[in-house]
Amino acid sequence: MAHNTPDEALVPDLRRKRRNELFAFLVLAFGIWPVVAVGVVGGYGFLVWMFQIILGPPGPHGG
């Protein structure tokens, strides 16, 4: 006769939760955050480029 304790019943749930959390971490670490980082850097570069088109390059004026 098997004696199932509440702890034994939770083992599959813990494994599933751990697998889901690992999957979520991998998606965030190698999928979403690199795309966000490239977007932020690209957006900043675009903003600087637009300011330089409107206001001119940095540095002293004249010459």
N, CA, C, O and CB atoms as a CASP TS submission, in Angstrom:
PFRMAT TS
TARGET T0000
AUTHOR 0000-0000-0000
METHOD Language model
MODEL 1
PARENT N/A
ATOM      1  N   MET     1       0.851  -1.176   0.000  1.00  0.00           N
ATOM      2  CA  MET     1       0.000   0.000   0.000  1.00  0.00           C
ATOM      3  C   MET     1       0.895   1.236   0.000  1.00  0.00           C
ATOM      4  O   MET     1       1.784   1.375   0.840  1.00  0.00           O
ATOM      5  CB  MET     1      -0.967   0.000   1.227  1.00  0.00           C
ATOM      6  N   ALA     2       0.653   2.105  -0.927  1.00  0.00           N
ATOM      7  CA  ALA     2       1.481   3.304  -1.060  1.00  0.00           C
ATOM      8  C   ALA     2       0.909   4.411  -0.186  1.00  0.00           C
ATOM      9  O   ALA     2      -0.300   4.632  -0.115  1.00  0.00           O
ATOM     10  CB  ALA     2       1.564   3.764  -2.543  1.00  0.00           C
ATOM     11  N   HIS     3       1.818   5.082   0.461  1.00  0.00           N
ATOM     12  CA  HIS     3       1.435   6.219   1.290  1.00  0.00           C
ATOM     13  C   HIS     3       1.886   7.489   0.581  1.00  0.00           C
ATOM     14  O   HIS     3       3.066   7.839   0.608  1.00  0.00           O
ATOM     15  CB  HIS     3       2.057   6.119   2.727  1.00  0.00           C
ATOM     16  N   ASN     4       0.960   8.164  -0.040  1.00  0.00           N
ATOM     17  CA  ASN     4       1.290   9.408  -0.733  1.00  0.00           C
ATOM     18  C   ASN     4       1.145  10.565   0.242  1.00  0.00           C
ATOM     19  O   ASN     4       0.058  10.852   0.744  1.00  0.00           O
ATOM     20  CB  ASN     4       0.382   9.619  -1.982  1.00  0.00           C
ATOM     21  N   THR     5       2.243  11.202   0.490  1.00  0.00           N
ATOM     22  CA  THR     5       2.209  12.386   1.341  1.00  0.00           C
ATOM     23  C   THR     5       1.942  13.594   0.459  1.00  0.00           C
ATOM     24  O   THR     5       2.119  13.521  -0.757  1.00  0.00           O
ATOM     25  CB  THR     5       3.541  12.555   2.141  1.00  0.00           C
ATOM     26  N   PRO     6       1.526  14.689   1.045  1.00  0.00           N
ATOM     27  CA  PRO     6       1.307  15.901   0.244  1.00  0.00           C
ATOM     28  C   PRO     6       2.578  16.351  -0.485  1.00  0.00           C
ATOM     29  O   PRO     6       2.497  16.908  -1.580  1.00  0.00           O
ATOM     30  CB  PRO     6       0.800  17.032   1.137  1.00  0.00           C
ATOM     31  N   ASP     7       3.753  16.113   0.118  1.00  0.00           N
ATOM     32  CA  ASP     7       5.002  16.508  -0.529  1.00  0.00           C
ATOM     33  C   ASP     7       5.234  15.715  -1.806  1.00  0.00           C
ATOM     34  O   ASP     7       5.708  16.267  -2.800  1.00  0.00           O
ATOM     35  CB  ASP     7       6.179  16.320   0.424  1.00  0.00           C
ATOM     36  N   GLU     8       4.907  14.431  -1.791  1.00  0.00           N
ATOM     37  CA  GLU     8       5.089  13.608  -2.986  1.00  0.00           C
ATOM     38  C   GLU     8       4.139  14.039  -4.095  1.00  0.00           C
ATOM     39  O   GLU     8       4.473  13.931  -5.275  1.00  0.00           O
ATOM     40  CB  GLU     8       4.874  12.127  -2.656  1.00  0.00           C
ATOM     41  N   ALA     9       2.979  14.519  -3.734  1.00  0.00           N
ATOM     42  CA  ALA     9       2.017  14.960  -4.739  1.00  0.00           C
ATOM     43  C   ALA     9       2.454  16.270  -5.390  1.00  0.00           C
ATOM     44  O   ALA     9       2.042  16.566  -6.512  1.00  0.00           O
ATOM     45  CB  ALA     9       0.634  15.126  -4.110  1.00  0.00           C
ATOM     46  N   LEU    10       3.285  17.057  -4.704  1.00  0.00           N
ATOM     47  CA  LEU    10       3.708  18.351  -5.235  1.00  0.00           C
ATOM     48  C   LEU    10       4.910  18.251  -6.162  1.00  0.00           C
ATOM     49  O   LEU    10       5.211  19.212  -6.869  1.00  0.00           O
ATOM     50  CB  LEU    10       4.028  19.282  -4.106  1.00  0.00           C
ATOM     51  N   VAL    11       5.607  17.119  -6.182  1.00  0.00           N
ATOM     52  CA  VAL    11       6.832  16.998  -6.978  1.00  0.00           C
ATOM     53  C   VAL    11       6.577  17.258  -8.460  1.00  0.00           C
ATOM     54  O   VAL    11       7.325  18.036  -9.053  1.00  0.00           O
ATOM     55  CB  VAL    11       7.441  15.613  -6.796  1.00  0.00           C
ATOM     56  N   PRO    12       5.569  16.655  -9.100  1.00  0.00           N
ATOM     57  CA  PRO    12       5.341  16.973 -10.522  1.00  0.00           C
ATOM     58  C   PRO    12       5.009  18.448 -10.748  1.00  0.00           C
ATOM     59  O   PRO    12       5.430  19.034 -11.746  1.00  0.00           O
ATOM     60  CB  PRO    12       4.210  16.111 -11.073  1.00  0.00           C
ATOM     61  N   ASP    13       4.256  19.048  -9.822  1.00  0.00           N
ATOM     62  CA  ASP    13       3.926  20.466  -9.964  1.00  0.00           C
ATOM     63  C   ASP    13       5.174  21.326  -9.854  1.00  0.00           C
ATOM     64  O   ASP    13       5.325  22.295 -10.598  1.00  0.00           O
ATOM     65  CB  ASP    13       2.901  20.890  -8.907  1.00  0.00           C
ATOM     66  N   LEU    14       6.072  20.982  -8.934  1.00  0.00           N
ATOM     67  CA  LEU    14       7.310  21.746  -8.789  1.00  0.00           C
ATOM     68  C   LEU    14       8.182  21.608 -10.027  1.00  0.00           C
ATOM     69  O   LEU    14       8.788  22.582 -10.474  1.00  0.00           O
ATOM     70  CB  LEU    14       8.081  21.288  -7.550  1.00  0.00           C
ATOM     71  N   ARG    15       8.250  20.404 -10.583  1.00  0.00           N
ATOM     72  CA  ARG    15       9.040  20.206 -11.809  1.00  0.00           C
ATOM     73  C   ARG    15       8.461  21.014 -12.963  1.00  0.00           C
ATOM     74  O   ARG    15       9.200  21.638 -13.725  1.00  0.00           O
ATOM     75  CB  ARG    15       9.090  18.711 -12.186  1.00  0.00           C
ATOM     76  N   ARG    16       7.150  21.001 -13.087  1.00  0.00           N
ATOM     77  CA  ARG    16       6.504  21.761 -14.165  1.00  0.00           C
ATOM     78  C   ARG    16       6.731  23.260 -13.971  1.00  0.00           C
ATOM     79  O   ARG    16       7.013  23.982 -14.927  1.00  0.00           O
ATOM     80  CB  ARG    16       4.987  21.452 -14.219  1.00  0.00           C
ATOM     81  N   LYS    17       6.604  23.720 -12.721  1.00  0.00           N
ATOM     82  CA  LYS    17       6.824  25.138 -12.448  1.00  0.00           C
ATOM     83  C   LYS    17       8.267  25.527 -12.742  1.00  0.00           C
ATOM     84  O   LYS    17       8.527  26.582 -13.320  1.00  0.00           O
ATOM     85  CB  LYS    17       6.473  25.466 -10.990  1.00  0.00           C
ATOM     86  N   ARG    18       9.200  24.674 -12.344  1.00  0.00           N
ATOM     87  CA  ARG    18      10.610  24.966 -12.597  1.00  0.00           C
ATOM     88  C   ARG    18      10.893  24.996 -14.099  1.00  0.00           C
ATOM     89  O   ARG    18      11.621  25.868 -14.573  1.00  0.00           O
ATOM     90  CB  ARG    18      11.508  23.923 -11.905  1.00  0.00           C
ATOM     91  N   ARG    19      10.329  24.060 -14.842  1.00  0.00           N
ATOM     92  CA  ARG    19      10.523  24.027 -16.295  1.00  0.00           C
ATOM     93  C   ARG    19       9.915  25.273 -16.941  1.00  0.00           C
ATOM     94  O   ARG    19      10.516  25.859 -17.841  1.00  0.00           O
ATOM     95  CB  ARG    19       9.894  22.746 -16.901  1.00  0.00           C
ATOM     96  N   ASN    20       8.738  25.675 -16.489  1.00  0.00           N
ATOM     97  CA  ASN    20       8.107  26.877 -17.036  1.00  0.00           C
ATOM     98  C   ASN    20       8.917  28.128 -16.730  1.00  0.00           C
ATOM     99  O   ASN    20       9.052  29.006 -17.584  1.00  0.00           O
ATOM    100  CB  ASN    20       6.697  27.030 -16.484  1.00  0.00           C
ATOM    101  N   GLU    21       9.460  28.217 -15.515  1.00  0.00           N
ATOM    102  CA  GLU    21      10.273  29.375 -15.157  1.00  0.00           C
ATOM    103  C   GLU    21      11.578  29.398 -15.944  1.00  0.00           C
ATOM    104  O   GLU    21      12.036  30.465 -16.353  1.00  0.00           O
ATOM    105  CB  GLU    21      10.566  29.374 -13.659  1.00  0.00           C
ATOM    106  N   LEU    22      12.177  28.232 -16.157  1.00  0.00           N
ATOM    107  CA  LEU    22      13.394  28.166 -16.964  1.00  0.00           C
ATOM    108  C   LEU    22      13.100  28.593 -18.398  1.00  0.00           C
ATOM    109  O   LEU    22      13.878  29.340 -18.993  1.00  0.00           O
ATOM    110  CB  LEU    22      13.989  26.741 -16.938  1.00  0.00           C
ATOM    111  N   PHE    23      11.997  28.132 -18.954  1.00  0.00           N
ATOM    112  CA  PHE    23      11.611  28.526 -20.308  1.00  0.00           C
ATOM    113  C   PHE    23      11.380  30.035 -20.388  1.00  0.00           C
ATOM    114  O   PHE    23      11.816  30.679 -21.342  1.00  0.00           O
ATOM    115  CB  PHE    23      10.345  27.769 -20.749  1.00  0.00           C
ATOM    116  N   ALA    24      10.700  30.595 -19.398  1.00  0.00           N
ATOM    117  CA  ALA    24      10.453  32.040 -19.390  1.00  0.00           C
ATOM    118  C   ALA    24      11.762  32.813 -19.292  1.00  0.00           C
ATOM    119  O   ALA    24      11.930  33.832 -19.962  1.00  0.00           O
ATOM    120  CB  ALA    24       9.525  32.423 -18.223  1.00  0.00           C
ATOM    121  N   PHE    25      12.690  32.339 -18.463  1.00  0.00           N
ATOM    122  CA  PHE    25      13.993  32.995 -18.346  1.00  0.00           C
ATOM    123  C   PHE    25      14.740  32.968 -19.668  1.00  0.00           C
ATOM    124  O   PHE    25      15.300  33.981 -20.087  1.00  0.00           O
ATOM    125  CB  PHE    25      14.833  32.328 -17.259  1.00  0.00           C
ATOM    126  N   LEU    26      14.751  31.821 -20.325  1.00  0.00           N
ATOM    127  CA  LEU    26      15.473  31.711 -21.594  1.00  0.00           C
ATOM    128  C   LEU    26      14.856  32.603 -22.666  1.00  0.00           C
ATOM    129  O   LEU    26      15.576  33.220 -23.452  1.00  0.00           O
ATOM    130  CB  LEU    26      15.488  30.259 -22.070  1.00  0.00           C
ATOM    131  N   VAL    27      13.543  32.671 -22.700  1.00  0.00           N
ATOM    132  CA  VAL    27      12.884  33.547 -23.677  1.00  0.00           C
ATOM    133  C   VAL    27      13.233  35.001 -23.398  1.00  0.00           C
ATOM    134  O   VAL    27      13.516  35.761 -24.324  1.00  0.00           O
ATOM    135  CB  VAL    27      11.353  33.350 -23.646  1.00  0.00           C
ATOM    136  N   LEU    28      13.214  35.390 -22.130  1.00  0.00           N
ATOM    137  CA  LEU    28      13.564  36.769 -21.792  1.00  0.00           C
ATOM    138  C   LEU    28      15.036  37.059 -22.051  1.00  0.00           C
ATOM    139  O   LEU    28      15.374  38.088 -22.637  1.00  0.00           O
ATOM    140  CB  LEU    28      13.232  37.053 -20.335  1.00  0.00           C
ATOM    141  N   ALA    29      15.916  36.153 -21.616  1.00  0.00           N
ATOM    142  CA  ALA    29      17.354  36.406 -21.691  1.00  0.00           C
ATOM    143  C   ALA    29      17.876  36.396 -23.115  1.00  0.00           C
ATOM    144  O   ALA    29      18.757  37.187 -23.452  1.00  0.00           O
ATOM    145  CB  ALA    29      18.099  35.385 -20.879  1.00  0.00           C
ATOM    146  N   PHE    30      17.352  35.516 -23.957  1.00  0.00           N
ATOM    147  CA  PHE    30      17.912  35.363 -25.297  1.00  0.00           C
ATOM    148  C   PHE    30      16.953  35.773 -26.405  1.00  0.00           C
ATOM    149  O   PHE    30      17.299  35.671 -27.582  1.00  0.00           O
ATOM    150  CB  PHE    30      18.330  33.943 -25.508  1.00  0.00           C
ATOM    151  N   GLY    31      15.769  36.228 -26.061  1.00  0.00           N
ATOM    152  CA  GLY    31      14.806  36.608 -27.077  1.00  0.00           C
ATOM    153  C   GLY    31      14.363  38.050 -26.954  1.00  0.00           C
ATOM    154  O   GLY    31      14.600  38.860 -27.850  1.00  0.00           O
ATOM    155  N   ILE    32      13.726  38.366 -25.853  1.00  0.00           N
ATOM    156  CA  ILE    32      13.100  39.676 -25.725  1.00  0.00           C
ATOM    157  C   ILE    32      14.107  40.765 -25.380  1.00  0.00           C
ATOM    158  O   ILE    32      14.116  41.814 -26.025  1.00  0.00           O
ATOM    159  CB  ILE    32      12.016  39.630 -24.673  1.00  0.00           C
ATOM    160  N   TRP    33      14.959  40.542 -24.376  1.00  0.00           N
ATOM    161  CA  TRP    33      15.872  41.605 -23.949  1.00  0.00           C
ATOM    162  C   TRP    33      16.887  42.007 -25.004  1.00  0.00           C
ATOM    163  O   TRP    33      17.169  43.201 -25.114  1.00  0.00           O
ATOM    164  CB  TRP    33      16.596  41.177 -22.723  1.00  0.00           C
ATOM    165  N   PRO    34      17.459  41.098 -25.790  1.00  0.00           N
ATOM    166  CA  PRO    34      18.337  41.563 -26.872  1.00  0.00           C
ATOM    167  C   PRO    34      17.603  42.443 -27.886  1.00  0.00           C
ATOM    168  O   PRO    34      18.166  43.423 -28.373  1.00  0.00           O
ATOM    169  CB  PRO    34      18.952  40.371 -27.588  1.00  0.00           C
ATOM    170  N   VAL    35      16.376  42.107 -28.199  1.00  0.00           N
ATOM    171  CA  VAL    35      15.600  42.929 -29.132  1.00  0.00           C
ATOM    172  C   VAL    35      15.325  44.300 -28.526  1.00  0.00           C
ATOM    173  O   VAL    35      15.428  45.313 -29.217  1.00  0.00           O
ATOM    174  CB  VAL    35      14.271  42.230 -29.501  1.00  0.00           C
ATOM    175  N   VAL    36      14.979  44.342 -27.249  1.00  0.00           N
ATOM    176  CA  VAL    36      14.735  45.615 -26.572  1.00  0.00           C
ATOM    177  C   VAL    36      16.016  46.452 -26.538  1.00  0.00           C
ATOM    178  O   VAL    36      15.973  47.658 -26.780  1.00  0.00           O
ATOM    179  CB  VAL    36      14.209  45.375 -25.139  1.00  0.00           C
ATOM    180  N   ALA    37      17.152  45.820 -26.238  1.00  0.00           N
ATOM    181  CA  ALA    37      18.419  46.551 -26.178  1.00  0.00           C
ATOM    182  C   ALA    37      18.777  47.145 -27.536  1.00  0.00           C
ATOM    183  O   ALA    37      19.173  48.308 -27.614  1.00  0.00           O
ATOM    184  CB  ALA    37      19.544  45.630 -25.697  1.00  0.00           C
ATOM    185  N   VAL    38      18.646  46.370 -28.595  1.00  0.00           N
ATOM    186  CA  VAL    38      18.938  46.880 -29.941  1.00  0.00           C
ATOM    187  C   VAL    38      17.970  48.007 -30.293  1.00  0.00           C
ATOM    188  O   VAL    38      18.372  48.996 -30.906  1.00  0.00           O
ATOM    189  CB  VAL    38      18.847  45.740 -30.993  1.00  0.00           C
ATOM    190  N   GLY    39      16.726  47.872 -29.918  1.00  0.00           N
ATOM    191  CA  GLY    39      15.747  48.923 -30.192  1.00  0.00           C
ATOM    192  C   GLY    39      16.055  50.216 -29.459  1.00  0.00           C
ATOM    193  O   GLY    39      15.916  51.299 -30.028  1.00  0.00           O
ATOM    194  N   VAL    40      16.474  50.115 -28.201  1.00  0.00           N
ATOM    195  CA  VAL    40      16.801  51.316 -27.421  1.00  0.00           C
ATOM    196  C   VAL    40      18.024  52.009 -28.003  1.00  0.00           C
ATOM    197  O   VAL    40      18.013  53.226 -28.188  1.00  0.00           O
ATOM    198  CB  VAL    40      17.048  50.957 -25.940  1.00  0.00           C
ATOM    199  N   VAL    41      19.077  51.253 -28.294  1.00  0.00           N
ATOM    200  CA  VAL    41      20.290  51.849 -28.860  1.00  0.00           C
ATOM    201  C   VAL    41      20.003  52.429 -30.242  1.00  0.00           C
ATOM    202  O   VAL    41      20.465  53.524 -30.565  1.00  0.00           O
ATOM    203  CB  VAL    41      21.422  50.802 -28.945  1.00  0.00           C
ATOM    204  N   GLY    42      19.251  51.707 -31.049  1.00  0.00           N
ATOM    205  CA  GLY    42      18.892  52.219 -32.368  1.00  0.00           C
ATOM    206  C   GLY    42      18.022  53.462 -32.286  1.00  0.00           C
ATOM    207  O   GLY    42      18.197  54.399 -33.064  1.00  0.00           O
ATOM    208  N   GLY    43      17.093  53.473 -31.354  1.00  0.00           N
ATOM    209  CA  GLY    43      16.244  54.650 -31.161  1.00  0.00           C
ATOM    210  C   GLY    43      17.040  55.861 -30.721  1.00  0.00           C
ATOM    211  O   GLY    43      16.784  56.975 -31.180  1.00  0.00           O
ATOM    212  N   TYR    44      18.001  55.655 -29.837  1.00  0.00           N
ATOM    213  CA  TYR    44      18.861  56.759 -29.398  1.00  0.00           C
ATOM    214  C   TYR    44      19.697  57.283 -30.563  1.00  0.00           C
ATOM    215  O   TYR    44      19.827  58.494 -30.740  1.00  0.00           O
ATOM    216  CB  TYR    44      19.780  56.307 -28.244  1.00  0.00           C
ATOM    217  N   GLY    45      20.258  56.381 -31.350  1.00  0.00           N
ATOM    218  CA  GLY    45      21.032  56.795 -32.521  1.00  0.00           C
ATOM    219  C   GLY    45      20.177  57.571 -33.516  1.00  0.00           C
ATOM    220  O   GLY    45      20.627  58.569 -34.078  1.00  0.00           O
ATOM    221  N   PHE    46      18.955  57.119 -33.734  1.00  0.00           N
ATOM    222  CA  PHE    46      18.051  57.827 -34.637  1.00  0.00           C
ATOM    223  C   PHE    46      17.734  59.215 -34.095  1.00  0.00           C
ATOM    224  O   PHE    46      17.696  60.182 -34.856  1.00  0.00           O
ATOM    225  CB  PHE    46      16.753  57.027 -34.843  1.00  0.00           C
ATOM    226  N   LEU    47      17.508  59.323 -32.793  1.00  0.00           N
ATOM    227  CA  LEU    47      17.213  60.613 -32.173  1.00  0.00           C
ATOM    228  C   LEU    47      18.381  61.579 -32.342  1.00  0.00           C
ATOM    229  O   LEU    47      18.175  62.738 -32.700  1.00  0.00           O
ATOM    230  CB  LEU    47      16.889  60.431 -30.687  1.00  0.00           C
ATOM    231  N   VAL    48      19.599  61.118 -32.089  1.00  0.00           N
ATOM    232  CA  VAL    48      20.786  61.957 -32.261  1.00  0.00           C
ATOM    233  C   VAL    48      20.919  62.373 -33.723  1.00  0.00           C
ATOM    234  O   VAL    48      21.230  63.529 -34.013  1.00  0.00           O
ATOM    235  CB  VAL    48      22.062  61.211 -31.791  1.00  0.00           C
ATOM    236  N   TRP    49      20.691  61.458 -34.628  1.00  0.00           N
ATOM    237  CA  TRP    49      20.783  61.754 -36.060  1.00  0.00           C
ATOM    238  C   TRP    49      19.783  62.846 -36.453  1.00  0.00           C
ATOM    239  O   TRP    49      20.129  63.772 -37.187  1.00  0.00           O
ATOM    240  CB  TRP    49      20.532  60.476 -36.892  1.00  0.00           C
ATOM    241  N   MET    50      18.538  62.737 -35.962  1.00  0.00           N
ATOM    242  CA  MET    50      17.528  63.740 -36.290  1.00  0.00           C
ATOM    243  C   MET    50      17.892  65.108 -35.707  1.00  0.00           C
ATOM    244  O   MET    50      17.714  66.129 -36.371  1.00  0.00           O
ATOM    245  CB  MET    50      16.156  63.297 -35.774  1.00  0.00           C
ATOM    246  N   PHE    51      18.397  65.133 -34.476  1.00  0.00           N
ATOM    247  CA  PHE    51      18.822  66.406 -33.887  1.00  0.00           C
ATOM    248  C   PHE    51      19.947  67.032 -34.697  1.00  0.00           C
ATOM    249  O   PHE    51      19.974  68.249 -34.877  1.00  0.00           O
ATOM    250  CB  PHE    51      19.272  66.203 -32.436  1.00  0.00           C
ATOM    251  N   GLN    52      20.868  66.224 -35.184  1.00  0.00           N
ATOM    252  CA  GLN    52      21.974  66.759 -35.969  1.00  0.00           C
ATOM    253  C   GLN    52      21.502  67.241 -37.339  1.00  0.00           C
ATOM    254  O   GLN    52      22.074  68.184 -37.884  1.00  0.00           O
ATOM    255  CB  GLN    52      23.064  65.703 -36.132  1.00  0.00           C
ATOM    256  N   ILE    53      20.494  66.627 -37.893  1.00  0.00           N
ATOM    257  CA  ILE    53      19.937  67.118 -39.157  1.00  0.00           C
ATOM    258  C   ILE    53      19.294  68.488 -38.945  1.00  0.00           C
ATOM    259  O   ILE    53      19.441  69.379 -39.782  1.00  0.00           O
ATOM    260  CB  ILE    53      18.900  66.113 -39.728  1.00  0.00           C
ATOM    261  N   ILE    54      18.586  68.656 -37.834  1.00  0.00           N
ATOM    262  CA  ILE    54      17.876  69.908 -37.572  1.00  0.00           C
ATOM    263  C   ILE    54      18.826  70.989 -37.060  1.00  0.00           C
ATOM    264  O   ILE    54      18.783  72.120 -37.543  1.00  0.00           O
ATOM    265  CB  ILE    54      16.750  69.677 -36.559  1.00  0.00           C
ATOM    266  N   LEU    55      19.684  70.661 -36.092  1.00  0.00           N
ATOM    267  CA  LEU    55      20.512  71.661 -35.417  1.00  0.00           C
ATOM    268  C   LEU    55      21.938  71.736 -35.944  1.00  0.00           C
ATOM    269  O   LEU    55      22.671  72.661 -35.594  1.00  0.00           O
ATOM    270  CB  LEU    55      20.547  71.374 -33.953  1.00  0.00           C
ATOM    271  N   GLY    56      22.338  70.808 -36.756  1.00  0.00           N
ATOM    272  CA  GLY    56      23.707  70.789 -37.258  1.00  0.00           C
ATOM    273  C   GLY    56      24.588  69.939 -36.368  1.00  0.00           C
ATOM    274  O   GLY    56      24.180  69.536 -35.279  1.00  0.00           O
ATOM    275  N   PRO    57      25.813  69.663 -36.838  1.00  0.00           N
ATOM    276  CA  PRO    57      26.709  68.815 -36.061  1.00  0.00           C
ATOM    277  C   PRO    57      27.197  69.520 -34.798  1.00  0.00           C
ATOM    278  O   PRO    57      27.157  70.748 -34.721  1.00  0.00           O
ATOM    279  CB  PRO    57      27.898  68.391 -36.910  1.00  0.00           C
ATOM    280  N   PRO    58      27.654  68.757 -33.813  1.00  0.00           N
ATOM    281  CA  PRO    58      28.165  69.374 -32.590  1.00  0.00           C
ATOM    282  C   PRO    58      29.511  70.046 -32.850  1.00  0.00           C
ATOM    283  O   PRO    58      30.202  69.737 -33.821  1.00  0.00           O
ATOM    284  CB  PRO    58      28.300  68.324 -31.469  1.00  0.00           C
ATOM    285  N   GLY    59      29.859  70.958 -31.971  1.00  0.00           N
ATOM    286  CA  GLY    59      31.148  71.637 -32.088  1.00  0.00           C
ATOM    287  C   GLY    59      30.954  73.127 -32.305  1.00  0.00           C
ATOM    288  O   GLY    59      29.826  73.610 -32.407  1.00  0.00           O
ATOM    289  N   PRO    60      32.066  73.850 -32.376  1.00  0.00           N
ATOM    290  CA  PRO    60      31.971  75.313 -32.558  1.00  0.00           C
ATOM    291  C   PRO    60      31.444  75.660 -33.953  1.00  0.00           C
ATOM    292  O   PRO    60      31.713  74.965 -34.933  1.00  0.00           O
ATOM    293  CB  PRO    60      33.354  75.977 -32.337  1.00  0.00           C
ATOM    294  N   HIS    61      30.687  76.754 -34.007  1.00  0.00           N
ATOM    295  CA  HIS    61      30.123  77.204 -35.279  1.00  0.00           C
ATOM    296  C   HIS    61      31.110  78.127 -35.981  1.00  0.00           C
ATOM    297  O   HIS    61      31.977  78.723 -35.343  1.00  0.00           O
ATOM    298  CB  HIS    61      28.770  77.921 -35.061  1.00  0.00           C
ATOM    299  N   GLY    62      30.976  78.236 -37.253  1.00  0.00           N
ATOM    300  CA  GLY    62      31.838  79.138 -38.027  1.00  0.00           C
ATOM    301  C   GLY    62      33.173  78.497 -38.312  1.00  0.00           C
ATOM    302  O   GLY    62      33.355  77.297 -38.106  1.00  0.00           O
ATOM    303  N   GLY    63      34.075  79.271 -38.772  1.00  0.00           N
ATOM    304  CA  GLY    63      35.358  78.657 -39.017  1.00  0.00           C
ATOM    305  C   GLY    63      36.180  79.485 -39.823  1.00  0.00           C
ATOM    306  O   GLY    63      37.313  79.117 -40.131  1.00  0.00           O
TER
END
